[in-house]
Amino acid sequence: MSKIGIVIEREYMERVKKKSFIITTILMPILMLVLMALPALIMGFVDSSETTVVVVDNSGKIASSLKDTDEVKFTSDLTATVDSALNRDGVGAVLVIPSNIMDSKRASIKLYTNGPSSITTESTITGQINNIIENERLLTYNIDNLPEILDEVKSNVNLNTVRYDKEEEESVSSTFSYAIGVGMSFILYMFLLIYGQMVMTSIIEEKGNRVLEVVVSSVKPAQLMMGKIIGVALVAVTQMVLWGVLLAVMSAYLFPALMPADAMADITAVQSGNLDAVSDPSALPVIEAVAMLGEVGHIISLVAMMTIFLIGGFLLYSSIFAAIGSAVDNIQDASQLTSVAVFPIIFGLIFAMVAATDPTGPIAFWASLFPLTSPMVMVARIPFGIPAWEIILSLVLLVAGFVFMVWLAGKIYRVGIFMYGKKPTVKEVIRWTRYK
C-alpha cells in the first residue's frame, strides 16, 4: 500500500469505528422521520385548550353571529364589566366590541385576558368578526339572493405545474422542491463545517503532540495533508451513502405502511398522472409533495447529486481547514483564521435559500458556479430540475477550485507544520505561499 493510502486508511478507520459515528448514522434518518411525524401525532392525540370569551357587544350586531369552535366558546353579556367578567370561573377573556364597528374602516376591538393569549384564539375572533362585518355591509346594497350569488361566483383554482421542456411531461411541486433544496443545502452546510473542522482539529492535535515531526520523516507533507483530507472525506461519504440507503428503504417500505389507505390512493393517483382521481383537489400540492417522497428513484438521485457536491465542496474547504490547522498550535489560535473558511460556507447557505426561492435567477445561477458557494447553492437548485449543463459546469469549476486550493494549502501546510510558539498573522500566511 502507498504511503498516502496508509494515511487514508488510518484516518478513515479511526472515525468509522467510533460508536458515535455508528449511532448517529443509524439514528439520524429515524430521528428526521420522527420529527416530521411528531407534530401530526401531537395534534392527533392532544386535545386543544378551550377558552371561554365573554362578548361585550356595544354595536348589538356581532355577538349573535359569533359561532363556537373547538378552541373558543362565546357568551354574550352586554352589562358585564371587564373586571367582573374576568373574575368569573371558567372565563378566559373578555372581548369588547365598539359601537362603530360596522361603520368604521379602522375600528379596533379589544381582548382582555388574565394571562397569555393563543394565536388560535385571536385568529378565530378576528376572522369571524371580519366575515360578519363584510356580510352585513353587503346586505346594505339590497341585492336579491346575494348569498346565493356570492356562492356561485366563488372560485377555488388549483395550480398544477407541469414541466413541458422534458421528454415526458411531469407534474412538479415548487413547495416540495423548495423544502428539499433548502434541507439538502443545510445538510451540506453542516457536513462541510463539522468534517472540515475535524480535519483542522486532527492536524492541530498531532502538531501539538509533535507527532507530525515523526510522520513527515516518512511521508511528504503534501501526501500527509491529502491523506487526511481524503480519509475524512470518505467518512462523510460513507455516512451520506448510508443515510441515502436508509431513506430509500423507508421510502419504499415504511412510508407506504404508515400512510392511511385513502391518502395512499391519492398518492398513487398523482404518481400515475391521474389528478382527477384525487379526493380533495385543494390538497393537491401537499399530495404531490408526499408522492415525491415515495419515489425511491427520485430520492436516490437527489442523494447521489448531494454526495457528489459534498465530495467536491469538502475537498475544497477541508484543504482550507488543513492549512489553518497547520498554521496554529491550538484551537483558540485558530478561531480568527477559521473565519476565512466559515464565512463563505455561511454565504453559500444564504445564497442557497435565495436560489430555492428563485432557482433560475441571476444570483442563483452565478452563485451555483462560484466554487466557494456552488455546493450549497447547486443542491438547492437541483430539485427544481435545472439543465444538466449547468450542473456539469458547476462541477468542473468546483474541481478546478479544489485543485487550486489544494496547491495553495499545500504550500501553507509544508511551512506551518514546523512553526511553533507563535500565532501567525494573515500576512505571514500569505507570505508562506510564495516560498519555493
DRENLUMKE-198731 format. One record per residue (C-alpha): x, y, z; residue in three letters. Coordinates in steps of 0.2 Angstrom, whole numbers, padded with zeros to 4 digits, always signed. Example, Ala and Ser with C-alpha at 12.3 -4.5 7.8 and 13.67 -1.06 7.14 Angstrom:
# residues 2
+0062-0022+0039ALA/+0068-0005+0036SER/
This chain:
# residues 436
+0000+0000+0000MET/+0006+0018-0004SER/+0011+0030+0010LYS/-0004+0041+0006ILE/-0015+0025+0006GLY/-0009+0021+0024ILE/-0014+0039+0030VAL/-0031+0037+0021ILE/-0034+0021+0030GLU/-0029+0027+0047ARG/-0040+0042+0046GLU/-0055+0033+0039TYR/-0054+0018+0051MET/-0051+0029+0066GLU/-0068+0038+0064ARG/-0080+0025+0057VAL/-0076+0013+0071LYS/-0082+0025+0084LYS/-0098+0022+0092LYS/-0104+0040+0090SER/-0102+0038+0071PHE/-0112+0022+0070ILE/-0126+0028+0082ILE/-0128+0045+0073THR/-0128+0036+0056THR/-0142+0024+0061ILE/-0152+0036+0071LEU/-0152+0052+0061MET/-0164+0046+0047PRO/-0175+0039+0060ILE/-0175+0055+0070LEU/-0179+0065+0055MET/-0194+0054+0051LEU/-0200+0056+0069VAL/-0198+0075+0069LEU/-0208+0076+0053MET/-0222+0065+0060ALA/-0222+0071+0078LEU/-0232+0087+0075PRO/-0246+0077+0067ALA/-0246+0064+0081LEU/-0246+0078+0094ILE/-0261+0087+0085MET/-0270+0070+0084GLY/-0268+0064+0102PHE/-0268+0080+0112VAL/-0284+0090+0115ASP/-0283+0108+0111SER/-0287+0120+0126SER/-0304+0128+0126GLU/-0306+0147+0130THR/-0322+0155+0136THR/-0324+0173+0129VAL/-0337+0185+0136VAL/-0343+0196+0122VAL/-0347+0214+0127VAL/-0355+0220+0110ASP/-0359+0238+0111ASN/-0364+0238+0092SER/-0378+0225+0095GLY/-0374+0216+0078LYS/-0359+0205+0081ILE/-0362+0194+0096ALA/-0377+0185+0090SER/-0367+0179+0074SER/-0352+0173+0083LEU/-0350+0154+0081LYS/-0342+0142+0094ASP/-0327+0132+0089THR/-0317+0118+0097ASP/-0305+0131+0104GLU/-0316+0146+0108VAL/-0333+0147+0116LYS/-0343+0164+0115PHE/-0355+0170+0128THR/-0363+0187+0126SER/-0366+0199+0141ASP/-0369+0217+0137LEU/-0369+0223+0155THR/-0353+0214+0161ALA/-0338+0224+0165THR/-0320+0218+0162VAL/-0316+0216+0180ASP/-0332+0206+0184SER/-0331+0195+0169ALA/-0313+0190+0171LEU/-0317+0185+0190ASN/-0329+0173+0184ARG/-0325+0154+0185ASP/-0320+0147+0168GLY/-0319+0164+0159VAL/-0303+0166+0150GLY/-0305+0183+0141ALA/-0317+0197+0138VAL/-0320+0204+0121LEU/-0326+0222+0120VAL/-0333+0227+0103ILE/-0336+0246+0100PRO/-0352+0253+0094SER/-0345+0260+0077ASN/-0338+0243+0072ILE/-0349+0242+0057MET/-0346+0259+0050ASP/-0328+0262+0054SER/-0314+0257+0041LYS/-0301+0256+0055ARG/-0311+0250+0070ALA/-0302+0242+0085SER/-0308+0228+0096ILE/-0300+0224+0112LYS/-0297+0207+0120LEU/-0294+0207+0139TYR/-0286+0192+0147THR/-0278+0187+0163ASN/-0264+0178+0155GLY/-0256+0175+0138PRO/-0267+0173+0123SER/-0265+0160+0110SER/-0264+0164+0091ILE/-0278+0152+0088THR/-0290+0161+0099THR/-0285+0178+0092GLU/-0286+0172+0073SER/-0303+0164+0077THR/-0310+0180+0084ILE/-0304+0192+0071THR/-0308+0180+0056GLY/-0326+0178+0062GLN/-0329+0197+0065ILE/-0322+0202+0049ASN/-0333+0189+0040ASN/-0348+0196+0050ILE/-0344+0214+0046ILE/-0342+0210+0027GLU/-0358+0201+0026ASN/-0368+0215+0035GLU/-0361+0228+0023ARG/-0365+0218+0008LEU/-0383+0216+0014LEU/-0385+0235+0014THR/-0384+0235-0005TYR/-0401+0227-0005ASN/-0397+0214-0019ILE/-0409+0199-0020ASP/-0402+0182-0017ASN/-0385+0190-0013LEU/-0379+0174-0003PRO/-0383+0163-0017GLU/-0374+0174-0030ILE/-0358+0175-0019LEU/-0358+0156-0018ASP/-0359+0155-0036GLU/-0345+0167-0040VAL/-0333+0160-0028LYS/-0318+0151-0036SER/-0305+0139-0029ASN/-0292+0136-0043VAL/-0279+0123-0040ASN/-0262+0126-0050LEU/-0254+0110-0056ASN/-0237+0114-0064THR/-0231+0103-0077VAL/-0213+0103-0085ARG/-0216+0104-0104TYR/-0197+0105-0108ASP/-0194+0087-0103LYS/-0196+0072-0114GLU/-0211+0066-0104GLU/-0222+0079-0096GLU/-0221+0078-0077GLU/-0230+0087-0063SER/-0219+0096-0051VAL/-0221+0104-0034SER/-0212+0120-0031SER/-0216+0120-0012THR/-0208+0102-0011PHE/-0193+0107-0022SER/-0190+0122-0011TYR/-0191+0112+0005ALA/-0180+0098-0001ILE/-0167+0111-0009GLY/-0166+0120+0007VAL/-0164+0104+0018GLY/-0151+0097+0006MET/-0141+0114+0007SER/-0142+0114+0026PHE/-0136+0096+0027ILE/-0121+0100+0016LEU/-0118+0116+0027TYR/-0117+0105+0042MET/-0106+0092+0034PHE/-0093+0105+0027LEU/-0092+0113+0044LEU/-0091+0098+0055ILE/-0080+0087+0045TYR/-0069+0102+0039GLY/-0066+0107+0057GLN/-0062+0088+0060MET/-0048+0089+0048VAL/-0041+0105+0056MET/-0043+0098+0074THR/-0034+0082+0069SER/-0019+0092+0062ILE/-0018+0104+0077ILE/-0018+0089+0090GLU/-0005+0080+0080GLU/+0006+0095+0079LYS/+0004+0099+0097GLY/+0010+0081+0101ASN/+0024+0083+0089ARG/+0018+0068+0080VAL/+0019+0077+0064LEU/+0038+0079+0065GLU/+0039+0060+0066VAL/+0027+0056+0052VAL/+0034+0069+0039VAL/+0051+0060+0041SER/+0042+0045+0031SER/+0028+0054+0022VAL/+0029+0070+0012LYS/+0019+0085+0019PRO/+0008+0086+0004ALA/+0004+0067+0005GLN/+0000+0068+0023LEU/-0012+0083+0020MET/-0021+0074+0006MET/-0022+0058+0016GLY/-0030+0066+0030LYS/-0042+0076+0018ILE/-0047+0060+0008ILE/-0049+0049+0023GLY/-0061+0061+0032VAL/-0070+0064+0015ALA/-0073+0045+0014LEU/-0080+0045+0031VAL/-0093+0059+0026ALA/-0097+0050+0010VAL/-0100+0034+0020THR/-0112+0042+0031GLN/-0121+0051+0017MET/-0122+0034+0007VAL/-0129+0025+0022LEU/-0142+0039+0025TRP/-0147+0038+0007GLY/-0149+0019+0008VAL/-0159+0020+0024LEU/-0170+0034+0017LEU/-0173+0024+0001ALA/-0178+0009+0012VAL/-0190+0019+0022MET/-0197+0027+0007SER/-0200+0010-0001ALA/-0207+0000+0013TYR/-0210+0010+0029LEU/-0218+0026+0021PHE/-0232+0016+0012PRO/-0236+0006+0028ALA/-0238+0022+0038LEU/-0250+0031+0026MET/-0269+0029+0028PRO/-0277+0019+0014ALA/-0287+0034+0007ASP/-0271+0045+0007ALA/-0261+0032-0002MET/-0274+0031-0015ALA/-0272+0049-0018ASP/-0253+0047-0019ILE/-0255+0033-0031THR/-0266+0043-0042ALA/-0254+0058-0043VAL/-0239+0047-0046GLN/-0249+0039-0061SER/-0254+0056-0068GLY/-0272+0054-0064ASN/-0275+0070-0055LEU/-0294+0070-0057ASP/-0295+0055-0046ALA/-0288+0065-0031VAL/-0302+0065-0017SER/-0298+0083-0011ASP/-0291+0094-0026PRO/-0287+0108-0013SER/-0274+0097-0005ALA/-0266+0093-0022LEU/-0249+0102-0018PRO/-0247+0093-0002VAL/-0251+0076-0010ILE/-0239+0080-0024GLU/-0225+0083-0011ALA/-0229+0067-0002VAL/-0230+0057-0018ALA/-0212+0063-0022MET/-0206+0057-0005LEU/-0212+0040-0010GLY/-0202+0039-0026GLU/-0187+0029-0022VAL/-0178+0033-0038GLY/-0180+0052-0035HIS/-0173+0051-0018ILE/-0158+0041-0024ILE/-0154+0053-0037SER/-0155+0068-0025LEU/-0144+0059-0013VAL/-0132+0055-0027ALA/-0131+0073-0033MET/-0129+0079-0015MET/-0115+0066-0012THR/-0106+0072-0027ILE/-0106+0090-0022PHE/-0102+0085-0004LEU/-0086+0077-0010ILE/-0081+0092-0021GLY/-0086+0105-0008GLY/-0077+0095+0006PHE/-0061+0093-0004LEU/-0061+0112-0007LEU/-0065+0118+0011TYR/-0055+0104+0020SER/-0039+0110+0011SER/-0043+0127+0019ILE/-0046+0120+0036PHE/-0030+0109+0034ALA/-0020+0125+0030ALA/-0027+0134+0045ILE/-0023+0119+0057GLY/-0005+0118+0051SER/-0003+0137+0054ALA/-0008+0137+0073VAL/-0003+0127+0089ASP/-0021+0126+0097ASN/-0039+0128+0094ILE/-0040+0145+0102GLN/-0027+0152+0090ASP/-0037+0145+0075ALA/-0053+0155+0079SER/-0048+0170+0069GLN/-0041+0161+0054LEU/-0056+0149+0054THR/-0067+0164+0048SER/-0058+0163+0031VAL/-0067+0146+0028ALA/-0083+0148+0038VAL/-0089+0164+0031PHE/-0090+0158+0013PRO/-0100+0142+0019ILE/-0112+0154+0028ILE/-0114+0165+0012PHE/-0117+0149+0002GLY/-0131+0144+0014LEU/-0139+0161+0012ILE/-0137+0161-0007PHE/-0145+0143-0007ALA/-0161+0150+0002MET/-0162+0164-0012VAL/-0159+0150-0025ALA/-0173+0139-0018ALA/-0185+0154-0020THR/-0179+0159-0037ASP/-0169+0144-0045PRO/-0167+0152-0062THR/-0162+0170-0056GLY/-0145+0178-0059PRO/-0140+0176-0041ILE/-0144+0158-0041ALA/-0135+0155-0057PHE/-0119+0164-0053TRP/-0118+0158-0035ALA/-0120+0140-0041SER/-0105+0142-0052LEU/-0093+0150-0040PHE/-0083+0136-0031PRO/-0084+0143-0014LEU/-0103+0144-0014THR/-0108+0131-0028SER/-0110+0116-0017PRO/-0124+0123-0006MET/-0132+0133-0020VAL/-0132+0120-0033MET/-0140+0107-0022VAL/-0154+0119-0018ALA/-0157+0121-0037ARG/-0156+0103-0042ILE/-0173+0098-0035PRO/-0181+0110-0047PHE/-0174+0101-0062GLY/-0162+0113-0069ILE/-0152+0110-0086PRO/-0139+0096-0085ALA/-0125+0108-0092TRP/-0127+0120-0078GLU/-0123+0105-0065ILE/-0109+0099-0076ILE/-0101+0117-0077LEU/-0103+0119-0059SER/-0094+0103-0055LEU/-0080+0107-0067VAL/-0077+0124-0059LEU/-0078+0116-0042LEU/-0065+0103-0046VAL/-0054+0117-0053ALA/-0056+0127-0037GLY/-0052+0112-0027PHE/-0036+0109-0037VAL/-0030+0127-0035PHE/-0035+0127-0016MET/-0025+0111-0013VAL/-0010+0118-0022TRP/-0011+0134-0011LEU/-0015+0125+0005ALA/+0000+0113+0002GLY/+0012+0127+0002LYS/+0005+0134+0018ILE/+0004+0116+0026TYR/+0023+0112+0022ARG/+0028+0128+0031VAL/+0015+0128+0045GLY/+0018+0111+0052ILE/+0035+0116+0058PHE/+0030+0133+0066MET/+0028+0133+0084TYR/+0025+0146+0098GLY/+0018+0160+0088LYS/+0001+0163+0080LYS/+0004+0169+0063PRO/-0004+0184+0055THR/-0014+0183+0039VAL/+0000+0192+0030LYS/+0013+0179+0036GLU/+0002+0165+0030VAL/+0001+0174+0013ILE/+0020+0175+0013ARG/+0022+0157+0016TRP/+0013+0153-0001THR/+0027+0162-0010ARG/+0040+0151-0003TYR/+0048+0139-0016LYS/
